[in-house]
């Protein structure tokens, strides 16, 4: 099947322009001028922008084992509604965690025929599974996640510095690290005050762990990616490592860029995540890290749980599960804040589509270019809406964005040239060099 989409705002890798995008058999066949003569039907999108499908490389789906928290059907439906056409699933909080090839196959079996977008998988590096890393890599996982601090679930324990070094040395892969130093954390006391929780996870804990991860990457000559950077104090370390030839990248998340840690209401545990949301001055510096390229991507860290685990009954931040549910809202949330700071939609596309795709080596995703998958989004960059939790597709409508007014609305999402509807047509992905 051949058809074309025409827009005066097509967001290409080198920037936006008026263009006609021709799709043939699920791939982008050509990108021509706005008035190009093409075969097949043509749809003029009018005032809508045409974006590449977003790529979210940090999603906790939790199925199997904790499907009551989230599952592949609900998570990928939410992704599609938010313009995300590819997700990479984290190796925890499912049971079993993705730390062996057998566990990977079990997760894929649980996801079969449920996915509305394409799905890839990270493996996990934990104490005692170093011999499983190479087989997992050969099975196509995109790299290995490890924690330097308690993960919150007992089946995915953290690595210490020696364990991280051993894992990095075991296989030439991308290692992604939750960087908080447990020795720099403080016990969180039962409290409804967000400030008490924030004080238990200071920026110094992130800075120390980022330094450890960078030093191990330098010693082993491995790629390292710092997950969900919240502490801007770590940016100088990243800049120094990147300038010195360490293959180091970093991401941040919408909640760190948009939400104000000084304005969290008492008991509003939907704001709890680890590392935590910090103050506006820190937020300004994170935006600076995006502007200068130290941070190269924005991903959701969609980490939902049941409302009971968020302890909304007591509002106790110490007892509540730490995780933000935002997969469906990332694009409008980031665009709302970015445009207020003078950034462009092209910046957002680079951070949320091209950057994550390049991190994972998915060179046929996250871009509108000949040969790429026809994963596309018709986006109205000026429409506003108020977040209604009842309109969210993820399993539990608990989100700190509830009742916020956001700018930017996804009108249609295409996966390999087909509008995403009520039938799951997502595919499993693996590293392109593993095919």
C-alpha positions in Angstrom: 0.0 0.0 0.0 1.3 3.5 -0.9 0.0 6.8 0.4 1.3 10.2 1.3 1.0 12.7 4.1 1.5 16.4 3.5 2.2 19.0 6.1 3.8 22.5 6.2 5.5 21.3 9.4 7.3 18.0 8.8 10.0 17.4 11.4 12.9 15.9 9.6 16.3 15.1 11.2 17.7 18.4 9.9 14.7 20.5 11.0 11.1 21.3 10.0 9.9 22.2 6.6 6.9 21.8 4.3 7.1 18.4 2.8 5.2 15.4 1.4 6.1 12.1 3.1 5.3 9.0 1.0 4.8 5.7 2.7 5.0 2.3 1.0 4.6 -1.1 2.7 5.2 0.3 6.2 8.3 2.3 5.4 9.0 5.8 4.4 9.7 5.6 0.7 10.4 9.3 0.0 10.3 12.8 1.5 9.5 15.3 -1.3 8.6 18.9 -1.6 5.2 20.0 -0.4 3.7 20.1 -3.9 5.4 16.8 -5.1 3.4 14.7 -7.5 3.1 11.2 -5.9 1.4 7.9 -6.5 -1.6 6.9 -4.4 -3.8 8.9 -2.1 -2.6 12.1 -0.4 -3.8 13.5 3.0 -3.1 17.1 3.7 -2.8 17.5 7.4 -3.6 21.2 7.3 -2.4 23.0 10.5 -1.1 19.8 12.1 2.6 19.0 12.4 4.0 15.7 11.3 6.4 14.2 13.8 8.3 11.0 13.9 6.9 8.5 16.4 8.5 9.1 19.8 10.9 6.4 21.3 10.7 5.9 25.0 13.6 3.8 26.2 12.6 3.9 29.9 9.3 2.2 30.6 8.3 -0.2 33.4 5.6 -2.5 32.1 5.8 -4.9 35.0 4.2 -7.9 33.2 4.3 -10.8 34.0 4.2 -11.0 37.8 3.0 -7.5 38.7 0.5 -7.0 35.9 -1.9 -5.5 38.4 0.5 -2.5 38.4 0.7 -2.2 34.6 0.6 -4.5 31.6 1.7 -4.5 28.0 -1.9 -3.9 26.7 -2.5 -0.8 28.9 1.0 0.6 28.7 1.3 0.4 24.9 -2.2 1.8 24.5 -1.1 4.8 26.6 2.1 5.1 24.6 0.2 5.2 21.3 -2.2 7.8 22.6 0.8 10.0 23.5 2.6 9.7 20.2 5.1 7.0 21.4 5.5 4.2 18.8 8.5 2.4 20.4 9.1 1.5 24.0 12.0 -0.4 25.7 10.8 -2.3 28.7 12.9 -2.2 31.9 14.0 -5.6 33.4 12.2 -5.0 36.7 9.5 -4.9 38.3 8.2 -8.0 36.4 8.4 -11.4 38.0 10.8 -12.9 37.0 13.1 -10.0 36.2 14.8 -10.0 32.9 18.1 -11.3 34.1 18.3 -14.6 32.1 17.3 -15.6 28.6 14.6 -17.8 30.1 13.1 -14.8 31.9 13.3 -12.8 28.6 11.3 -15.5 26.8 8.8 -15.6 29.6 8.3 -11.8 29.3 7.9 -12.0 25.5 5.3 -14.7 25.9 3.4 -12.6 28.3 3.5 -9.7 25.9 2.6 -11.6 22.7 -0.3 -10.1 20.8 -0.9 -7.4 23.4 1.3 -4.6 22.2 -0.1 -1.6 20.3 3.4 -0.2 19.7 6.8 -1.9 19.0 8.6 -3.1 22.1 12.2 -3.9 22.9 13.7 -5.2 26.1 16.6 -4.3 28.5 18.4 -7.0 30.4 19.3 -6.7 34.0 22.8 -6.9 35.7 22.5 -8.0 39.3 24.8 -9.8 41.7 25.4 -13.4 40.6 24.2 -13.2 37.0 27.4 -12.2 35.2 27.4 -15.4 33.2 23.9 -14.6 31.9 24.9 -11.3 30.4 26.4 -12.5 27.2 23.6 -14.9 26.4 21.1 -12.2 27.0 23.0 -9.8 24.8 23.1 -12.4 22.0 19.3 -12.9 22.5 18.9 -9.2 21.5 18.4 -7.1 24.6 19.5 -3.5 24.2 21.9 -3.5 27.1 21.9 -3.9 30.9 20.4 -2.0 33.7 21.9 -2.0 37.1 21.1 -0.2 40.4 23.7 1.2 42.8 21.0 1.5 45.4 18.1 -0.6 46.6 15.7 -1.0 43.6 12.6 -1.3 45.8 12.1 -5.0 44.9 14.1 -7.8 46.4 14.5 -9.9 43.3 16.6 -7.1 41.7 19.4 -6.2 44.2 21.9 -3.5 43.6 25.6 -3.9 42.5 28.4 -2.4 44.4 31.4 -0.8 42.6 33.2 -4.1 42.2 30.0 -5.8 40.9 29.5 -3.0 38.4 33.1 -3.3 37.2 32.7 -7.1 36.8 29.4 -6.6 34.8 30.9 -4.0 32.6 33.9 -6.2 31.8 31.8 -9.3 31.0 30.3 -8.1 27.7 30.7 -5.2 25.3 27.3 -3.7 25.7 25.5 -0.5 26.7 25.1 -0.3 30.5 22.4 1.9 31.9 22.7 2.9 35.6 20.3 4.0 38.3 22.9 6.3 40.0 22.3 7.0 43.7 24.9 6.2 46.4 23.3 4.4 49.3 25.9 5.7 51.7 24.8 9.3 51.0 21.1 8.6 51.6 19.3 9.3 54.9 16.5 7.3 56.5 13.1 8.6 55.4 10.8 9.1 58.4 7.0 8.6 58.1 5.7 12.0 56.9 3.1 13.6 54.7 5.6 16.4 54.0 7.4 16.1 50.6 10.3 18.1 52.0 11.1 15.3 54.5 11.3 12.7 51.7 13.4 15.0 49.5 15.9 15.5 52.4 16.4 11.7 52.5 17.7 11.6 48.9 20.1 14.6 48.5 21.7 15.6 45.3 25.1 14.4 46.7 23.9 10.8 46.5 23.4 11.2 42.7 26.7 13.0 42.2 28.6 10.3 44.0 27.0 7.5 42.1 27.4 9.2 38.8 31.1 9.6 39.5 31.3 5.9 40.3 29.6 4.9 37.1 31.8 7.2 35.0 35.0 5.9 36.6 34.0 2.3 35.9 33.1 3.1 32.4 36.5 4.8 31.9 38.4 1.9 33.4 36.5 -0.7 31.3 36.1 1.4 28.1 32.4 0.6 28.1 29.4 2.7 27.1 27.5 4.0 30.1 24.2 5.8 30.2 22.9 7.6 33.4 19.2 7.1 33.9 16.7 9.7 35.0 19.2 12.4 36.0 17.5 14.6 38.6 20.5 16.4 40.3 22.0 19.1 38.1 25.1 19.1 40.3 26.2 16.0 38.4 26.3 17.8 35.1 30.0 19.0 35.4 31.1 15.4 35.9 29.2 14.3 32.8 30.7 17.2 30.7 34.2 16.4 31.9 33.8 12.7 31.1 32.3 13.3 27.7 35.1 15.8 26.8 37.6 13.2 28.0 36.4 10.5 25.6 34.3 8.4 28.0 31.3 7.1 26.1 28.8 8.5 28.5 25.3 9.8 27.9 22.5 10.9 30.2 18.7 11.3 30.2 16.2 13.2 32.2 12.4 12.9 32.6 9.4 15.2 32.2 8.7 15.4 35.9 12.2 16.8 36.7 11.8 19.4 34.0 8.2 20.5 34.8 7.2 19.8 38.4 8.3 21.9 41.3 9.6 20.0 44.3 8.9 23.1 46.5 5.2 23.1 45.6 4.3 19.5 46.2 1.2 19.4 48.4 1.3 17.5 51.7 0.3 13.8 51.1 0.5 14.0 47.3 2.4 10.8 46.9 1.7 10.7 43.2 4.8 13.0 43.0 7.1 10.5 44.7 9.9 9.1 42.5 13.5 8.1 43.0 15.6 10.1 42.5 13.3 12.9 43.6 11.8 16.0 42.0 14.0 18.9 43.1 13.7 22.7 43.2 13.2 25.2 40.4 16.9 26.4 40.3 18.0 22.8 39.8 15.4 22.4 37.1 16.7 25.4 35.3 20.2 23.8 35.2 18.7 20.6 33.8 17.2 22.5 30.9 20.7 24.0 30.4 22.1 20.5 30.2 19.6 19.7 27.5 20.5 22.9 25.7 24.2 22.2 25.6 23.8 18.5 24.8 25.2 17.1 28.1 21.8 15.5 28.5 20.7 14.0 25.2 17.3 12.6 25.7 14.0 12.9 27.6 12.1 9.7 28.5 9.2 8.9 30.8 10.5 6.5 33.4 6.9 5.4 33.5 6.8 3.4 36.8 3.2 3.0 37.9 1.9 0.9 40.7 -1.5 0.3 42.3 -3.1 3.2 44.1 -2.8 1.2 47.3 1.0 1.1 47.0 1.1 4.8 46.4 -0.4 5.1 50.0 -2.9 7.7 48.9 -4.9 6.8 52.0 -2.2 8.0 54.4 -0.2 10.3 52.2 3.0 8.9 53.8 5.9 9.6 51.4 8.2 7.2 53.2 5.8 4.2 52.7 4.6 5.1 49.2 5.9 3.4 46.1 8.3 5.7 44.2 7.3 6.1 40.5 5.6 8.6 38.2 3.0 7.5 35.7 3.3 9.7 32.6 3.7 7.7 29.5 0.7 9.2 27.7 1.5 12.7 28.7 5.2 13.1 28.0 5.0 14.9 24.7 2.5 17.6 25.6 4.1 18.1 29.1 7.6 18.6 27.7 6.3 20.8 24.8 4.3 23.0 27.2 7.4 23.7 29.3 9.9 23.8 26.4 8.0 26.4 24.4 7.8 28.6 27.5 11.6 28.5 27.8 12.1 29.4 24.1 12.9 25.9 22.8 11.3 24.7 19.6 9.3 21.6 18.7 12.4 20.5 16.7 14.3 20.4 20.1 11.5 18.2 21.6 11.6 15.8 18.7 15.4 15.5 19.0 15.2 14.8 22.7 12.2 12.4 22.6 12.4 10.6 19.2 15.9 10.8 17.6 17.9 10.8 20.8 16.4 7.7 22.4 16.4 5.9 19.1 20.1 6.6 18.7 20.9 5.6 22.2 19.4 2.1 21.5 20.8 1.9 18.0 17.4 1.9 16.4 18.3 3.7 13.3 15.0 2.9 11.6 13.1 4.6 14.4 12.6 8.1 15.7 13.1 9.9 12.3 11.3 10.8 9.2 13.7 9.7 6.5 13.6 7.3 3.5 14.0 3.7 4.7 12.8 4.4 8.2 9.7 2.8 9.6 6.6 4.9 8.9 6.0 5.6 12.6 4.4 9.0 12.5 2.4 11.4 14.6 0.0 14.1 13.6 0.4 16.7 16.3 -1.5 19.9 17.0 1.2 22.1 18.7 -1.2 24.9 19.7 -4.2 22.9 21.1 -4.6 22.9 24.8 -6.3 20.5 27.1 -6.8 19.8 30.8 -5.5 16.4 32.0 -8.4 14.2 32.9 -7.2 11.0 34.7 -10.3 9.2 33.3 -8.9 9.7 29.8 -5.6 8.0 30.5 -5.0 4.5 29.1 -2.4 3.2 31.6 -3.8 0.8 34.1 -4.3 3.2 37.0 -5.2 6.9 36.6 -2.8 8.2 39.2 -0.6 11.0 37.9 0.8 14.3 39.2 -0.3 15.9 36.0 -4.0 15.5 36.9 -6.0 18.8 36.2 -3.0 20.5 34.7 -3.5 22.4 31.4 -1.0 21.2 28.8 -0.4 22.4 25.2 -0.1 20.0 22.3 -2.5 17.2 21.3 -1.8 14.0 19.4 -4.4 13.6 16.7 -3.3 10.4 15.0 -0.4 7.9 15.5 0.7 5.6 12.8 2.8 2.5 13.3 4.6 1.3 10.2 2.1 3.2 8.1 -1.1 2.1 9.8 -3.2 4.3 12.2 -3.1 2.6 15.6 -6.6 1.4 16.4 -8.1 -1.2 18.6 -6.0 -4.2 17.4 -2.5 -4.7 18.8 0.0 -4.8 15.9 3.2 -4.0 17.7 6.3 -6.1 17.1 9.2 -7.2 19.4 12.4 -5.4 18.6 16.0 -6.5 19.2 19.3 -4.7 18.7 19.9 -4.2 15.0 23.4 -5.7 15.3 21.8 -8.8 16.8 19.6 -9.6 13.8 
